[in-house]
């Protein structure tokens, strides 16, 4: 602990303008406002030394809690989360409760090291047991009939014959005698290895003409499973060279392929899988292919100048194993920045590059990783520079900002998805690059965008290397086909995420990794029997990077209830928030942002009104009653409204599109931590926090703080983390000793505001903070950008303050005022007997 002056809260730091509350305020005690941090910390404490068993009938831990789950037939909540774990029996009850019936699937989510790995079932040439009617996979919730010669599907109730190879007798409980030896009969999440050709990736739909030129006949049969291939495509235009983005990209690629030495002197370990082949392609106004064959003394280049009729000019040496061609690859990556150092070419034909990747990987699938620095203004999909969009916001033209300006990008995206090709983009640009157009390619193929505006090598190279490392090391599947099935009485009405929806039931995904999630909105087709479970099954047919074809099956059984109180008691706020955020982002192409923000508030008020009418009708209308499961719902809805995708004021179109596409594919956990950043006080860390216990080796993390300046002090040091940025805020009255012990600077004014790494110092506070950062790095597998904000000194304080979502900023109200608004809407609906979203009166209300 450091000597501290008398406690005094700081005034609100510089921030973007907020919106004041209009009208009479309800009497809400600020100290009694529900705190999301109280809920998060209580849940962590509950599950700290407790294991979660997945059988139905229990509320799972929050998505933000680290815990150990034991699969008892239901998939872990890390793989599947639903908006309520007690499912309403009828559509009428669901409407009364106003809780959206949503499920979020993250089939390849990372597991805790203490948990069992996902079991792999290998039948050899025998295909997995599947229902003859609905084609669902065998799972723990199926029943056995006719002495074990038939099994009854839990989804459609159809009875299917058991194949002779799979037959086993039943015991007195009508369970198979080999039940415990069959993981697919007692685990909710399993992998089936499938070798039959019927499970190969389906061919793309036939087309009148192809978008690239090839001497080979178009493939009409299924794609044979093969190991994953990567194409690294690097922009070598003048923008990429002068900004240092090309050089940083080459250095990071080289180090991650072969290992090396980082700028700080630490060793960088190679992390690229050795059984995967790579190709390197560079582009400006022409395409440059490289023969990397190990039989050549150095890589040879072939230039393709025809951008409209793209073809692959070489067959041998384009794809090579990194180890076998190490000399050629290392020399090429070393020389590329120097070779193009004097370039004057400003164009970069991204569209042609993607077509080249499509032509190279057609018939087998793969992953195209693009490093782009400039707007694609030449070749297929050429775009004109974006004009000032300020006048468009608030008008009907606003929706066009979130759609491709050239149909070519949508066509290329769909072709890549159908061929099992994922596209990821690292964007390091100084001018708008139109993510609304080019971003549809990673959004449709399951790839990812890594956003580095105004790229600075000194600041951003470490983050770029961290993102690349995560891309290579996380669990990845390609050539994916996903289908989500429901039991009789339910159906999937809509999907949300990064995919290509070829049919209403099947989702094609080029690349699906452990960080991505797909969500669905469910609806009733008939009343459910409360004596039976409701079932969900997500099946992903995919190819592993090593070339094995598998099916990952995730299963969930949910209790069915007829009372609204049970629906609310077992509701899952994290899933509801994630669904509402995704639903809002998906509407940006069809509705104006102002209306989307109003809809979010109405849905929040309607949900709380549903609880009030069904579970707390006897209370006075003047009281604000919030159910236990949704205590923090208003602040998370406010956070969605304040997100960079939806907030008012002027936000660049690229920034809005980037965060909208990111939100559509993020996991529940990442969504919650992005919306409500983790704020932590560092100046008063207790001596026991963030240090390993000498007896157990366990490390206790300090409690979080609420995101508001009302809880901050001028002598403090705070860190806030929203998954993208990690900002250290230093108060003007901070102790000089604390600055020396943590940052290695003499005092507040001599602190380097451009610091990109926290120095390692031989002090307790330095060790504690480094342990906290290491823990967060291990959680997400990558490092966010580190920034410094000194009180009333650095411009980055604006970004820090806008992350304090409980304050009045981001063109929206403070949390207290927003609660007053929600309370007012509920009060009006209760006294008038109407609904919140039913009439137009609320749309034009004075508040």
ABEGO torsion letter per residue (X at the ends): XBBBBBBBBBBBBBBBBBBBBBEBBBBBBAAABBBAAAAAAAAAAAAAABBBBABBGBBBBBAABBBBBBBAGBBBAAABBBABABBBABAAAAAAAGBBBBBBBBAABBBBAABBBBBBBBAEABBBBBBAAAGBBBBAABBBBGGGABBBBAAAGBBBBBBAAABBBBBAAGBBAAAAABAAAABABBBBBBABAAABBBBBBBBABBABBBABBBBABBBBBBBBBBBBBBBABAAAAAAGAAAAAAAAAAAAAAEEBBAAGBBBBBABBAABBBBBBBBBABBBBBBABAABABBBBBBBABAABBBBABABGABBBAAAAAAAAAAAAAAAAAAAAABABABBBAAAAAAAAAAAABGAEEBBBBBBABBBABEBGBBBBBBBAAAABGBAAAAAAABBABAAAAAAAAAAAAAGBBBBBBBBBABBAGAAAAAAAAAAAGBBBBBBBGBBAAAAAAAAAAAAAAAAABBBBBGBBBBBBBBBGBBBABBBEBBBBABAABBBBABBBAABBBBBBBBBABBBBAABBBBBBBBBBBBBAAGBBBBBBBBBBBBBBABAAAAAAABBAAAAAAAAAAAAAAAAAABBAAAAAAAAAAAAAAAAAAAAAAAAAABBAABBBBBAAAAAAAAAAAAAAABAAABBEBBBAAAAAAAAAAAAABBAAAAAAAABBBBBBAAABBAABGBBBAAAGBBBBBBBBBBBAAABBAABBBBBBAGABBBBBBBAABBAAAAAAAAGBABAAABBAABABBBBBBBAAAAAAAAAAAAAAAAAGBBBBBBBBBBGABAAAAAAAAABAABBBGGBBBAAAAAAAAAAAAAAAAAAGBBAAABAAAAABAX
